Amino acid sequence: MMSAVQDHEYEILRALTPAAKLAAMQGLIRQAYELKAAWVRAQSPHLSETEVWTKASELVAGGRS
Protein backbone atom coordinates (compact mmCIF):
# COMPACT_ATOMS: atom_id res chain seq x y z
CA MET A 1 0.00 0.00 0.00
CA MET A 2 1.39 3.39 -1.01
CA SER A 3 1.36 6.36 1.26
CA ALA A 4 -0.08 9.71 0.30
CA VAL A 5 3.47 11.03 -0.08
CA GLN A 6 4.36 8.26 -2.52
CA ASP A 7 1.16 8.86 -4.48
CA HIS A 8 2.02 12.55 -4.71
CA GLU A 9 5.59 11.78 -5.83
CA TYR A 10 4.32 9.43 -8.55
CA GLU A 11 1.94 12.10 -9.80
CA ILE A 12 4.81 14.55 -10.06
CA LEU A 13 6.87 12.01 -12.02
CA ARG A 14 3.98 11.17 -14.35
CA ALA A 15 3.52 14.86 -15.13
CA LEU A 16 7.13 15.34 -16.27
CA THR A 17 7.83 15.66 -19.96
CA PRO A 18 10.08 13.06 -21.56
CA ALA A 19 12.86 15.67 -21.73
CA ALA A 20 12.51 16.40 -18.01
CA LYS A 21 12.58 12.67 -17.20
CA LEU A 22 15.74 12.28 -19.28
CA ALA A 23 17.37 15.25 -17.54
CA ALA A 24 16.50 13.74 -14.15
CA MET A 25 18.02 10.40 -15.15
CA GLN A 26 21.17 12.10 -16.42
CA GLY A 27 21.47 13.92 -13.11
CA LEU A 28 21.14 10.66 -11.18
CA ILE A 29 23.77 8.99 -13.35
CA ARG A 30 26.12 11.94 -12.85
CA GLN A 31 25.59 11.66 -9.09
CA ALA A 32 26.41 7.95 -9.19
CA TYR A 33 29.73 8.70 -10.89
CA GLU A 34 30.53 11.54 -8.46
CA LEU A 35 29.72 9.38 -5.43
CA LYS A 36 31.80 6.48 -6.74
CA ALA A 37 34.70 8.86 -7.51
CA ALA A 38 34.53 10.14 -3.92
CA TRP A 39 34.65 6.55 -2.65
CA VAL A 40 37.63 5.75 -4.91
CA ARG A 41 39.45 8.87 -3.64
CA ALA A 42 38.84 7.82 -0.03
CA GLN A 43 40.03 4.27 -0.67
CA SER A 44 43.02 5.19 -2.86
CA PRO A 45 44.20 8.73 -2.07
CA HIS A 46 47.41 8.20 -4.08
CA LEU A 47 45.52 8.04 -7.41
CA SER A 48 45.48 10.99 -9.80
CA GLU A 49 42.14 12.53 -10.75
CA THR A 50 42.32 10.81 -14.13
CA GLU A 51 42.89 7.47 -12.41
CA VAL A 52 40.07 8.17 -9.94
CA TRP A 53 37.58 8.87 -12.74
CA THR A 54 38.76 5.90 -14.78
CA LYS A 55 38.29 3.57 -11.80
CA ALA A 56 34.95 5.17 -10.89
CA SER A 57 33.71 4.71 -14.45
CA GLU A 58 34.75 1.07 -14.44
CA LEU A 59 32.99 0.47 -11.13
CA VAL A 60 29.77 2.24 -12.09
CA ALA A 61 29.59 0.63 -15.53
CA GLY A 62 30.49 -2.76 -14.11
CA GLY A 63 28.00 -2.51 -11.30
CA ARG A 64 30.52 -3.47 -8.63
CA SER A 65 30.96 -1.67 -5.33
PDB file of N, CA, C and O in Angstrom:
ATOM      1  N   MET A   1       0.848  -1.186   0.000  1.00  0.00           N
ATOM      2  CA  MET A   1       0.000   0.000   0.000  1.00  0.00           C
ATOM      3  C   MET A   1       0.888   1.242   0.000  1.00  0.00           C
ATOM      4  O   MET A   1       1.812   1.359   0.805  1.00  0.00           O
ATOM      5  N   MET A   2       0.598   2.158  -0.907  1.00  0.00           N
ATOM      6  CA  MET A   2       1.394   3.387  -1.012  1.00  0.00           C
ATOM      7  C   MET A   2       0.839   4.458  -0.095  1.00  0.00           C
ATOM      8  O   MET A   2      -0.365   4.557   0.143  1.00  0.00           O
ATOM      9  N   SER A   3       1.760   5.250   0.406  1.00  0.00           N
ATOM     10  CA  SER A   3       1.361   6.355   1.261  1.00  0.00           C
ATOM     11  C   SER A   3       0.925   7.538   0.395  1.00  0.00           C
ATOM     12  O   SER A   3       1.129   7.544  -0.819  1.00  0.00           O
ATOM     13  N   ALA A   4       0.340   8.505   1.022  1.00  0.00           N
ATOM     14  CA  ALA A   4      -0.078   9.715   0.302  1.00  0.00           C
ATOM     15  C   ALA A   4       1.125  10.434  -0.279  1.00  0.00           C
ATOM     16  O   ALA A   4       1.034  11.030  -1.352  1.00  0.00           O
ATOM     17  N   VAL A   5       2.249  10.384   0.417  1.00  0.00           N
ATOM     18  CA  VAL A   5       3.474  11.026  -0.077  1.00  0.00           C
ATOM     19  C   VAL A   5       3.942  10.332  -1.346  1.00  0.00           C
ATOM     20  O   VAL A   5       4.290  10.992  -2.324  1.00  0.00           O
ATOM     21  N   GLN A   6       3.952   8.997  -1.336  1.00  0.00           N
ATOM     22  CA  GLN A   6       4.362   8.256  -2.525  1.00  0.00           C
ATOM     23  C   GLN A   6       3.425   8.526  -3.692  1.00  0.00           C
ATOM     24  O   GLN A   6       3.877   8.706  -4.823  1.00  0.00           O
ATOM     25  N   ASP A   7       2.133   8.554  -3.429  1.00  0.00           N
ATOM     26  CA  ASP A   7       1.164   8.864  -4.483  1.00  0.00           C
ATOM     27  C   ASP A   7       1.455  10.227  -5.099  1.00  0.00           C
ATOM     28  O   ASP A   7       1.431  10.390  -6.319  1.00  0.00           O
ATOM     29  N   HIS A   8       1.730  11.199  -4.241  1.00  0.00           N
ATOM     30  CA  HIS A   8       2.021  12.553  -4.714  1.00  0.00           C
ATOM     31  C   HIS A   8       3.308  12.566  -5.544  1.00  0.00           C
ATOM     32  O   HIS A   8       3.375  13.224  -6.583  1.00  0.00           O
ATOM     33  N   GLU A   9       4.323  11.839  -5.083  1.00  0.00           N
ATOM     34  CA  GLU A   9       5.586  11.781  -5.828  1.00  0.00           C
ATOM     35  C   GLU A   9       5.386  11.139  -7.194  1.00  0.00           C
ATOM     36  O   GLU A   9       5.944  11.609  -8.185  1.00  0.00           O
ATOM     37  N   TYR A  10       4.597  10.071  -7.258  1.00  0.00           N
ATOM     38  CA  TYR A  10       4.325   9.428  -8.545  1.00  0.00           C
ATOM     39  C   TYR A  10       3.579  10.362  -9.487  1.00  0.00           C
ATOM     40  O   TYR A  10       3.848  10.373 -10.689  1.00  0.00           O
ATOM     41  N   GLU A  11       2.663  11.131  -8.966  1.00  0.00           N
ATOM     42  CA  GLU A  11       1.936  12.098  -9.802  1.00  0.00           C
ATOM     43  C   GLU A  11       2.883  13.138 -10.389  1.00  0.00           C
ATOM     44  O   GLU A  11       2.762  13.521 -11.553  1.00  0.00           O
ATOM     45  N   ILE A  12       3.817  13.583  -9.575  1.00  0.00           N
ATOM     46  CA  ILE A  12       4.807  14.548 -10.061  1.00  0.00           C
ATOM     47  C   ILE A  12       5.622  13.927 -11.185  1.00  0.00           C
ATOM     48  O   ILE A  12       5.840  14.558 -12.219  1.00  0.00           O
ATOM     49  N   LEU A  13       6.073  12.688 -10.988  1.00  0.00           N
ATOM     50  CA  LEU A  13       6.867  12.014 -12.021  1.00  0.00           C
ATOM     51  C   LEU A  13       6.068  11.790 -13.293  1.00  0.00           C
ATOM     52  O   LEU A  13       6.592  11.980 -14.391  1.00  0.00           O
ATOM     53  N   ARG A  14       4.818  11.393 -13.166  1.00  0.00           N
ATOM     54  CA  ARG A  14       3.981  11.174 -14.352  1.00  0.00           C
ATOM     55  C   ARG A  14       3.773  12.462 -15.147  1.00  0.00           C
ATOM     56  O   ARG A  14       3.614  12.424 -16.367  1.00  0.00           O
ATOM     57  N   ALA A  15       3.774  13.581 -14.467  1.00  0.00           N
ATOM     58  CA  ALA A  15       3.519  14.862 -15.128  1.00  0.00           C
ATOM     59  C   ALA A  15       4.744  15.409 -15.876  1.00  0.00           C
ATOM     60  O   ALA A  15       4.617  16.332 -16.680  1.00  0.00           O
ATOM     61  N   LEU A  16       5.923  14.843 -15.611  1.00  0.00           N
ATOM     62  CA  LEU A  16       7.132  15.337 -16.271  1.00  0.00           C
ATOM     63  C   LEU A  16       7.119  15.021 -17.760  1.00  0.00           C
ATOM     64  O   LEU A  16       6.610  13.986 -18.189  1.00  0.00           O
ATOM     65  N   THR A  17       7.676  15.916 -18.522  1.00  0.00           N
ATOM     66  CA  THR A  17       7.828  15.664 -19.955  1.00  0.00           C
ATOM     67  C   THR A  17       8.934  14.632 -20.148  1.00  0.00           C
ATOM     68  O   THR A  17       9.749  14.429 -19.248  1.00  0.00           O
ATOM     69  N   PRO A  18       8.976  13.980 -21.301  1.00  0.00           N
ATOM     70  CA  PRO A  18      10.079  13.056 -21.564  1.00  0.00           C
ATOM     71  C   PRO A  18      11.450  13.724 -21.413  1.00  0.00           C
ATOM     72  O   PRO A  18      12.383  13.107 -20.898  1.00  0.00           O
ATOM     73  N   ALA A  19      11.575  14.961 -21.852  1.00  0.00           N
ATOM     74  CA  ALA A  19      12.855  15.669 -21.731  1.00  0.00           C
ATOM     75  C   ALA A  19      13.220  15.885 -20.265  1.00  0.00           C
ATOM     76  O   ALA A  19      14.388  15.764 -19.898  1.00  0.00           O
ATOM     77  N   ALA A  20      12.249  16.201 -19.434  1.00  0.00           N
ATOM     78  CA  ALA A  20      12.514  16.398 -18.008  1.00  0.00           C
ATOM     79  C   ALA A  20      12.883  15.078 -17.335  1.00  0.00           C
ATOM     80  O   ALA A  20      13.742  15.049 -16.453  1.00  0.00           O
ATOM     81  N   LYS A  21      12.236  13.985 -17.750  1.00  0.00           N
ATOM     82  CA  LYS A  21      12.583  12.673 -17.204  1.00  0.00           C
ATOM     83  C   LYS A  21      14.010  12.294 -17.590  1.00  0.00           C
ATOM     84  O   LYS A  21      14.756  11.758 -16.770  1.00  0.00           O
ATOM     85  N   LEU A  22      14.388  12.568 -18.830  1.00  0.00           N
ATOM     86  CA  LEU A  22      15.744  12.281 -19.282  1.00  0.00           C
ATOM     87  C   LEU A  22      16.760  13.113 -18.499  1.00  0.00           C
ATOM     88  O   LEU A  22      17.797  12.598 -18.081  1.00  0.00           O
ATOM     89  N   ALA A  23      16.465  14.381 -18.305  1.00  0.00           N
ATOM     90  CA  ALA A  23      17.366  15.247 -17.541  1.00  0.00           C
ATOM     91  C   ALA A  23      17.518  14.743 -16.107  1.00  0.00           C
ATOM     92  O   ALA A  23      18.616  14.778 -15.551  1.00  0.00           O
ATOM     93  N   ALA A  24      16.433  14.279 -15.513  1.00  0.00           N
ATOM     94  CA  ALA A  24      16.503  13.745 -14.151  1.00  0.00           C
ATOM     95  C   ALA A  24      17.367  12.488 -14.119  1.00  0.00           C
ATOM     96  O   ALA A  24      18.178  12.320 -13.209  1.00  0.00           O
ATOM     97  N   MET A  25      17.203  11.615 -15.091  1.00  0.00           N
ATOM     98  CA  MET A  25      18.021  10.397 -15.148  1.00  0.00           C
ATOM     99  C   MET A  25      19.486  10.736 -15.349  1.00  0.00           C
ATOM    100  O   MET A  25      20.352  10.126 -14.723  1.00  0.00           O
ATOM    101  N   GLN A  26      19.776  11.692 -16.207  1.00  0.00           N
ATOM    102  CA  GLN A  26      21.165  12.098 -16.422  1.00  0.00           C
ATOM    103  C   GLN A  26      21.774  12.644 -15.138  1.00  0.00           C
ATOM    104  O   GLN A  26      22.938  12.378 -14.839  1.00  0.00           O
ATOM    105  N   GLY A  27      21.000  13.399 -14.385  1.00  0.00           N
ATOM    106  CA  GLY A  27      21.472  13.923 -13.108  1.00  0.00           C
ATOM    107  C   GLY A  27      21.771  12.804 -12.118  1.00  0.00           C
ATOM    108  O   GLY A  27      22.768  12.862 -11.398  1.00  0.00           O
ATOM    109  N   LEU A  28      20.915  11.788 -12.078  1.00  0.00           N
ATOM    110  CA  LEU A  28      21.142  10.659 -11.179  1.00  0.00           C
ATOM    111  C   LEU A  28      22.383   9.867 -11.581  1.00  0.00           C
ATOM    112  O   LEU A  28      23.148   9.421 -10.726  1.00  0.00           O
ATOM    113  N   ILE A  29      22.574   9.697 -12.873  1.00  0.00           N
ATOM    114  CA  ILE A  29      23.765   8.988 -13.351  1.00  0.00           C
ATOM    115  C   ILE A  29      25.017   9.774 -12.996  1.00  0.00           C
ATOM    116  O   ILE A  29      26.003   9.197 -12.539  1.00  0.00           O
ATOM    117  N   ARG A  30      24.986  11.083 -13.201  1.00  0.00           N
ATOM    118  CA  ARG A  30      26.122  11.941 -12.851  1.00  0.00           C
ATOM    119  C   ARG A  30      26.430  11.824 -11.357  1.00  0.00           C
ATOM    120  O   ARG A  30      27.593  11.745 -10.962  1.00  0.00           O
ATOM    121  N   GLN A  31      25.389  11.815 -10.536  1.00  0.00           N
ATOM    122  CA  GLN A  31      25.591  11.663  -9.087  1.00  0.00           C
ATOM    123  C   GLN A  31      26.221  10.326  -8.749  1.00  0.00           C
ATOM    124  O   GLN A  31      27.068  10.249  -7.859  1.00  0.00           O
ATOM    125  N   ALA A  32      25.823   9.274  -9.444  1.00  0.00           N
ATOM    126  CA  ALA A  32      26.409   7.953  -9.194  1.00  0.00           C
ATOM    127  C   ALA A  32      27.908   7.982  -9.463  1.00  0.00           C
ATOM    128  O   ALA A  32      28.692   7.445  -8.680  1.00  0.00           O
ATOM    129  N   TYR A  33      28.309   8.609 -10.572  1.00  0.00           N
ATOM    130  CA  TYR A  33      29.731   8.700 -10.888  1.00  0.00           C
ATOM    131  C   TYR A  33      30.474   9.549  -9.856  1.00  0.00           C
ATOM    132  O   TYR A  33      31.577   9.197  -9.439  1.00  0.00           O
ATOM    133  N   GLU A  34      29.875  10.659  -9.448  1.00  0.00           N
ATOM    134  CA  GLU A  34      30.531  11.538  -8.464  1.00  0.00           C
ATOM    135  C   GLU A  34      30.678  10.840  -7.112  1.00  0.00           C
ATOM    136  O   GLU A  34      31.713  10.960  -6.457  1.00  0.00           O
ATOM    137  N   LEU A  35      29.644  10.114  -6.698  1.00  0.00           N
ATOM    138  CA  LEU A  35      29.724   9.381  -5.433  1.00  0.00           C
ATOM    139  C   LEU A  35      30.767   8.276  -5.497  1.00  0.00           C
ATOM    140  O   LEU A  35      31.526   8.080  -4.548  1.00  0.00           O
ATOM    141  N   LYS A  36      30.806   7.555  -6.610  1.00  0.00           N
ATOM    142  CA  LYS A  36      31.796   6.484  -6.738  1.00  0.00           C
ATOM    143  C   LYS A  36      33.202   7.067  -6.792  1.00  0.00           C
ATOM    144  O   LYS A  36      34.127   6.485  -6.225  1.00  0.00           O
ATOM    145  N   ALA A  37      33.384   8.216  -7.468  1.00  0.00           N
ATOM    146  CA  ALA A  37      34.700   8.863  -7.507  1.00  0.00           C
ATOM    147  C   ALA A  37      35.124   9.270  -6.097  1.00  0.00           C
ATOM    148  O   ALA A  37      36.294   9.124  -5.743  1.00  0.00           O
ATOM    149  N   ALA A  38      34.206   9.769  -5.300  1.00  0.00           N
ATOM    150  CA  ALA A  38      34.533  10.136  -3.925  1.00  0.00           C
ATOM    151  C   ALA A  38      34.955   8.910  -3.129  1.00  0.00           C
ATOM    152  O   ALA A  38      35.886   8.986  -2.328  1.00  0.00           O
ATOM    153  N   TRP A  39      34.286   7.784  -3.336  1.00  0.00           N
ATOM    154  CA  TRP A  39      34.647   6.547  -2.654  1.00  0.00           C
ATOM    155  C   TRP A  39      36.042   6.082  -3.088  1.00  0.00           C
ATOM    156  O   TRP A  39      36.851   5.669  -2.257  1.00  0.00           O
ATOM    157  N   VAL A  40      36.315   6.154  -4.400  1.00  0.00           N
ATOM    158  CA  VAL A  40      37.634   5.746  -4.908  1.00  0.00           C
ATOM    159  C   VAL A  40      38.717   6.630  -4.296  1.00  0.00           C
ATOM    160  O   VAL A  40      39.763   6.130  -3.880  1.00  0.00           O
ATOM    161  N   ARG A  41      38.475   7.946  -4.238  1.00  0.00           N
ATOM    162  CA  ARG A  41      39.454   8.867  -3.637  1.00  0.00           C
ATOM    163  C   ARG A  41      39.736   8.492  -2.186  1.00  0.00           C
ATOM    164  O   ARG A  41      40.887   8.505  -1.749  1.00  0.00           O
ATOM    165  N   ALA A  42      38.686   8.160  -1.444  1.00  0.00           N
ATOM    166  CA  ALA A  42      38.845   7.817  -0.028  1.00  0.00           C
ATOM    167  C   ALA A  42      39.613   6.501   0.137  1.00  0.00           C
ATOM    168  O   ALA A  42      40.405   6.353   1.067  1.00  0.00           O
ATOM    169  N   GLN A  43      39.378   5.569  -0.752  1.00  0.00           N
ATOM    170  CA  GLN A  43      40.032   4.267  -0.670  1.00  0.00           C
ATOM    171  C   GLN A  43      41.462   4.286  -1.199  1.00  0.00           C
ATOM    172  O   GLN A  43      42.323   3.543  -0.727  1.00  0.00           O
ATOM    173  N   SER A  44      41.704   5.155  -2.195  1.00  0.00           N
ATOM    174  CA  SER A  44      43.015   5.194  -2.861  1.00  0.00           C
ATOM    175  C   SER A  44      43.466   6.639  -3.058  1.00  0.00           C
ATOM    176  O   SER A  44      43.457   7.141  -4.182  1.00  0.00           O
ATOM    177  N   PRO A  45      43.861   7.312  -1.974  1.00  0.00           N
ATOM    178  CA  PRO A  45      44.204   8.733  -2.069  1.00  0.00           C
ATOM    179  C   PRO A  45      45.432   9.020  -2.936  1.00  0.00           C
ATOM    180  O   PRO A  45      45.664  10.172  -3.302  1.00  0.00           O
ATOM    181  N   HIS A  46      46.209   8.015  -3.263  1.00  0.00           N
ATOM    182  CA  HIS A  46      47.412   8.198  -4.083  1.00  0.00           C
ATOM    183  C   HIS A  46      47.090   8.322  -5.579  1.00  0.00           C
ATOM    184  O   HIS A  46      47.959   8.711  -6.360  1.00  0.00           O
ATOM    185  N   LEU A  47      45.862   7.999  -5.985  1.00  0.00           N
ATOM    186  CA  LEU A  47      45.516   8.040  -7.409  1.00  0.00           C
ATOM    187  C   LEU A  47      45.354   9.471  -7.911  1.00  0.00           C
ATOM    188  O   LEU A  47      44.911  10.352  -7.175  1.00  0.00           O
ATOM    189  N   SER A  48      45.716   9.688  -9.163  1.00  0.00           N
ATOM    190  CA  SER A  48      45.480  10.988  -9.802  1.00  0.00           C
ATOM    191  C   SER A  48      43.984  11.117 -10.106  1.00  0.00           C
ATOM    192  O   SER A  48      43.246  10.133 -10.054  1.00  0.00           O
ATOM    193  N   GLU A  49      43.551  12.327 -10.420  1.00  0.00           N
ATOM    194  CA  GLU A  49      42.138  12.534 -10.753  1.00  0.00           C
ATOM    195  C   GLU A  49      41.736  11.708 -11.975  1.00  0.00           C
ATOM    196  O   GLU A  49      40.633  11.164 -12.026  1.00  0.00           O
ATOM    197  N   THR A  50      42.624  11.619 -12.947  1.00  0.00           N
ATOM    198  CA  THR A  50      42.321  10.809 -14.126  1.00  0.00           C
ATOM    199  C   THR A  50      42.130   9.351 -13.734  1.00  0.00           C
ATOM    200  O   THR A  50      41.205   8.694 -14.211  1.00  0.00           O
ATOM    201  N   GLU A  51      42.998   8.847 -12.871  1.00  0.00           N
ATOM    202  CA  GLU A  51      42.888   7.466 -12.407  1.00  0.00           C
ATOM    203  C   GLU A  51      41.623   7.258 -11.574  1.00  0.00           C
ATOM    204  O   GLU A  51      40.969   6.220 -11.674  1.00  0.00           O
ATOM    205  N   VAL A  52      41.286   8.250 -10.757  1.00  0.00           N
ATOM    206  CA  VAL A  52      40.068   8.169  -9.944  1.00  0.00           C
ATOM    207  C   VAL A  52      38.855   8.027 -10.854  1.00  0.00           C
ATOM    208  O   VAL A  52      38.022   7.145 -10.646  1.00  0.00           O
ATOM    209  N   TRP A  53      38.752   8.888 -11.856  1.00  0.00           N
ATOM    210  CA  TRP A  53      37.581   8.866 -12.738  1.00  0.00           C
ATOM    211  C   TRP A  53      37.553   7.623 -13.613  1.00  0.00           C
ATOM    212  O   TRP A  53      36.479   7.110 -13.927  1.00  0.00           O
ATOM    213  N   THR A  54      38.718   7.137 -14.007  1.00  0.00           N
ATOM    214  CA  THR A  54      38.758   5.896 -14.778  1.00  0.00           C
ATOM    215  C   THR A  54      38.233   4.741 -13.932  1.00  0.00           C
ATOM    216  O   THR A  54      37.397   3.960 -14.384  1.00  0.00           O
ATOM    217  N   LYS A  55      38.726   4.641 -12.712  1.00  0.00           N
ATOM    218  CA  LYS A  55      38.294   3.572 -11.804  1.00  0.00           C
ATOM    219  C   LYS A  55      36.811   3.719 -11.462  1.00  0.00           C
ATOM    220  O   LYS A  55      36.083   2.726 -11.440  1.00  0.00           O
ATOM    221  N   ALA A  56      36.361   4.933 -11.199  1.00  0.00           N
ATOM    222  CA  ALA A  56      34.949   5.168 -10.886  1.00  0.00           C
ATOM    223  C   ALA A  56      34.071   4.745 -12.057  1.00  0.00           C
ATOM    224  O   ALA A  56      33.033   4.113 -11.861  1.00  0.00           O
ATOM    225  N   SER A  57      34.478   5.086 -13.258  1.00  0.00           N
ATOM    226  CA  SER A  57      33.711   4.711 -14.447  1.00  0.00           C
ATOM    227  C   SER A  57      33.624   3.204 -14.595  1.00  0.00           C
ATOM    228  O   SER A  57      32.565   2.661 -14.911  1.00  0.00           O
ATOM    229  N   GLU A  58      34.748   2.528 -14.365  1.00  0.00           N
ATOM    230  CA  GLU A  58      34.754   1.071 -14.442  1.00  0.00           C
ATOM    231  C   GLU A  58      33.794   0.471 -13.414  1.00  0.00           C
ATOM    232  O   GLU A  58      33.040  -0.451 -13.725  1.00  0.00           O
ATOM    233  N   LEU A  59      33.825   0.994 -12.199  1.00  0.00           N
ATOM    234  CA  LEU A  59      32.991   0.468 -11.133  1.00  0.00           C
ATOM    235  C   LEU A  59      31.513   0.735 -11.378  1.00  0.00           C
ATOM    236  O   LEU A  59      30.684  -0.147 -11.150  1.00  0.00           O
ATOM    237  N   VAL A  60      31.169   1.924 -11.835  1.00  0.00           N
ATOM    238  CA  VAL A  60      29.767   2.243 -12.093  1.00  0.00           C
ATOM    239  C   VAL A  60      29.257   1.419 -13.266  1.00  0.00           C
ATOM    240  O   VAL A  60      28.177   0.833 -13.191  1.00  0.00           O
ATOM    241  N   ALA A  61      30.016   1.371 -14.333  1.00  0.00           N
ATOM    242  CA  ALA A  61      29.590   0.633 -15.526  1.00  0.00           C
ATOM    243  C   ALA A  61      29.527  -0.865 -15.260  1.00  0.00           C
ATOM    244  O   ALA A  61      28.671  -1.568 -15.796  1.00  0.00           O
ATOM    245  N   GLY A  62      30.449  -1.343 -14.421  1.00  0.00           N
ATOM    246  CA  GLY A  62      30.490  -2.756 -14.112  1.00  0.00           C
ATOM    247  C   GLY A  62      29.523  -3.192 -13.037  1.00  0.00           C
ATOM    248  O   GLY A  62      29.287  -4.384 -12.839  1.00  0.00           O
ATOM    249  N   GLY A  63      28.962  -2.214 -12.343  1.00  0.00           N
ATOM    250  CA  GLY A  63      28.000  -2.512 -11.299  1.00  0.00           C
ATOM    251  C   GLY A  63      28.590  -3.087 -10.029  1.00  0.00           C
ATOM    252  O   GLY A  63      27.858  -3.643  -9.210  1.00  0.00           O
ATOM    253  N   ARG A  64      29.892  -2.968  -9.846  1.00  0.00           N
ATOM    254  CA  ARG A  64      30.523  -3.472  -8.634  1.00  0.00           C
ATOM    255  C   ARG A  64      30.635  -2.341  -7.613  1.00  0.00           C
ATOM    256  O   ARG A  64      30.560  -1.164  -7.966  1.00  0.00           O
ATOM    257  N   SER A  65      30.812  -2.705  -6.358  1.00  0.00           N
ATOM    258  CA  SER A  65      30.962  -1.666  -5.332  1.00  0.00           C
ATOM    259  C   SER A  65      32.414  -1.505  -4.921  1.00  0.00           C
ATOM    260  O   SER A  65      32.725  -0.675  -4.068  1.00  0.00           O
TER     261      SER A  65
END
